[in-house]
Amino acid sequence: MTGLSVVVPTKDKPESLRATLACLLAAAAPPVEIVVVDEGDAPVTAPADPAVRVVEGPRRGRAAARNAGARAASGTRLLFVDDDILTGPGFLAAHAAHGTGPGFVHGPLMEFPGARRWLAAVGPDPVAAAAVVGGAERLVRNNLEAAVLAVAAGAAPARLGWLACVGANLSLSRAAFDQVGGFDEGFGTRWGCEDLELGVRLLAAGHRPTVDPGAPGVHLTHARPDRWEQHEVTHARFAALHDTADVRALPLLLTVSQAAYFEAVAP
């Protein structure tokens, strides 16, 4: 059994997936396995590396795909990474260092507005990707990430720690994952909220977040024309499961500002 298992759900994004896998395979780390969960219409072409294994996805959305990857993985710590995330050489070691203790770990994420042009020009080059992660390109922080950092710094209530449960860059022990039942597959195939909902359950079970600056990632920003239409549906499910002011006000954070959200949920 390996200590760290990386679960990467993917759906028809071969170029960004190649870049993500190249970064992970180039990382200096303890023994690791990478489980790619194929949700796409075309078969995934994975690197010929014994650390990488491709499993067929259930095609019922990201929550179900991540759960399927967790079931297929052998590690005592699970690391969930999306198929469009660039990481640096210390990324896996940083997550692995948290071992099998309680809590959950988020590596801070930045958005890369020039990602499509960069990806077409550079491709799966881990050296170039590490330079991006290090700030060689123009990167921006979205409202959610800003709020996560504010909570971690004590500038916002600790009860909002579930905001750090971001599925694009998230690790926790298998024991913690199993304790709360994994991701809620009832969110289906629409985008959004399934990871934050897991965070609410983890926090309720006594698991606290850690934001590890040694495990940063960069999201290869891409267009999603129906993003907010999908999110309206998933947020409604989230609020039905956890009917609190903090959850109900989430759209203010994602579409308006961190300040508007914090004002809305202030005691």
Residue pairs with C-beta under 8 A, 6 or more apart in sequence:
1 74
1 75
1 76
2 31
2 32
2 33
2 74
2 75
3 30
3 31
3 32
3 75
3 76
3 77
3 96
3 99
4 29
4 30
4 31
4 32
4 33
4 75
4 77
4 79
4 92
4 95
4 96
4 171
5 32
5 33
5 34
5 35
5 70
5 73
5 74
5 75
5 77
5 78
5 79
6 24
6 32
6 33
6 34
6 35
6 79
6 80
6 81
6 92
7 35
7 37
7 66
7 69
7 70
7 73
7 78
7 79
7 80
7 81
8 17
8 20
8 21
8 24
8 34
8 35
8 36
8 37
8 69
8 80
8 81
8 82
8 83
9 36
9 37
9 39
9 57
9 62
9 65
9 66
9 69
9 82
9 83
10 17
10 36
10 37
10 38
10 39
10 40
10 44
10 83
11 39
11 40
11 57
11 83
12 40
12 41
12 42
13 40
13 83
13 84
14 42
14 44
14 45
15 119
15 120
15 123
16 83
16 84
16 119
16 220
16 222
17 36
17 44
17 83
17 84
18 47
18 123
18 124
19 84
19 86
19 119
19 123
19 124
19 125
19 129
19 220
20 81
20 82
20 83
20 84
20 85
20 86
20 87
21 34
21 36
21 46
21 47
21 52
21 124
22 47
22 124
22 125
22 126
22 129
23 85
23 86
23 87
23 88
23 91
23 126
23 129
23 130
24 32
24 34
24 81
24 87
24 91
24 92
25 34
25 47
25 49
25 51
25 52
25 126
26 89
26 126
26 127
26 130
27 87
27 88
27 89
27 90
27 91
27 92
27 93
28 89
28 90
28 92
28 93
29 91
29 92
29 93
29 96
30 92
30 93
30 96
32 51
32 75
32 92
32 96
33 51
33 52
33 53
33 73
33 74
33 75
34 51
34 52
34 53
35 53
35 55
35 69
35 72
35 73
36 44
36 46
36 52
36 53
36 54
36 55
36 69
37 55
37 56
37 57
37 65
37 66
37 68
37 69
37 72
38 44
38 54
38 55
38 56
38 57
39 57
39 59
39 65
44 54
46 52
46 53
46 54
53 72
55 68
55 69
55 72
57 64
57 65
57 68
58 64
58 65
58 68
59 189
60 185
60 188
60 189
61 185
61 187
61 188
61 189
61 190
61 194
62 167
62 183
62 187
62 191
62 194
63 182
63 183
63 184
63 185
63 186
63 187
63 194
64 183
64 185
66 80
66 167
66 182
66 183
67 182
67 183
67 185
69 80
70 78
70 174
70 177
70 182
75 174
76 100
76 173
76 174
76 175
77 95
77 96
77 98
77 99
77 100
77 171
77 172
77 173
77 174
78 171
78 172
78 173
78 174
78 177
79 92
79 95
79 170
79 171
80 167
80 168
80 169
80 170
80 171
80 195
81 87
81 168
81 169
81 217
82 167
82 168
82 169
82 219
84 115
84 219
84 220
84 222
85 109
85 168
85 169
85 217
85 218
85 219
85 220
86 112
86 129
86 130
86 132
86 133
86 217
86 218
86 220
87 107
87 129
87 133
87 215
87 216
87 217
87 218
88 129
88 130
88 133
88 134
88 216
89 126
89 130
90 214
90 215
91 107
91 215
91 216
91 217
93 214
94 107
94 212
94 214
94 215
95 105
95 107
95 171
95 212
95 215
98 105
98 171
98 210
98 212
99 173
100 173
100 174
100 175
101 173
102 173
102 176
102 206
102 207
102 208
103 172
103 176
103 207
103 208
103 209
103 210
104 164
104 165
104 170
104 171
104 172
104 176
104 199
104 202
104 207
104 208
104 209
104 210
105 170
105 171
105 172
105 209
105 210
105 211
105 212
105 215
106 148
106 164
106 165
106 166
106 169
106 170
106 209
106 210
106 211
106 212
107 169
107 211
107 212
107 213
107 214
107 215
107 216
107 217
108 141
108 145
108 148
108 149
108 169
108 211
108 213
108 215
108 216
108 217
109 142
109 145
109 166
109 168
109 169
109 216
109 217
109 218
109 219
110 139
110 140
110 141
110 145
110 216
110 217
110 218
110 219
111 139
111 140
111 141
111 142
111 218
111 219
111 221
112 118
112 132
112 137
112 138
112 139
112 218
112 219
112 220
112 221
113 138
113 140
113 221
114 137
114 138
115 219
115 220
115 221
115 222
116 220
116 221
116 222
118 132
118 137
119 220
122 128
122 129
129 218
131 137
132 139
132 218
133 216
133 217
133 218
139 218
141 149
143 253
143 254
143 256
143 257
143 258
143 261
144 163
144 166
144 253
144 254
145 166
146 258
147 156
147 160
147 163
147 253
147 258
147 261
147 262
148 163
148 164
148 166
148 211
149 211
150 156
150 258
150 262
151 157
151 158
151 160
151 161
151 163
151 164
151 209
152 164
152 209
152 210
152 211
156 262
157 265
157 267
158 208
159 203
159 246
160 246
160 265
161 199
161 203
161 208
161 209
162 196
162 199
162 200
162 202
162 203
162 209
163 196
163 199
163 253
164 199
164 209
164 210
164 211
165 195
165 196
165 198
165 199
165 200
165 202
165 209
166 195
166 196
167 183
167 194
167 195
167 198
168 195
168 217
168 219
169 215
169 217
170 195
171 215
172 202
172 207
176 202
176 205
176 207
179 205
180 198
180 201
180 202
180 205
180 207
181 201
182 198
183 194
183 195
183 197
183 198
184 194
184 197
184 198
184 241
186 237
187 193
187 194
187 197
187 234
187 237
190 230
190 231
190 233
190 234
191 224
191 227
191 230
191 231
191 234
192 227
192 230
192 231
192 234
192 235
193 231
193 234
193 235
193 237
193 238
193 250
194 234
196 238
196 250
197 237
197 238
197 241
197 242
199 209
200 241
200 242
200 247
203 209
228 255
231 251
231 254
235 250
235 251
238 247
238 250
239 247
239 248
239 250
245 264
245 265
246 265
249 261
249 264
249 265
250 261
252 260
252 261
252 264
253 260
253 261
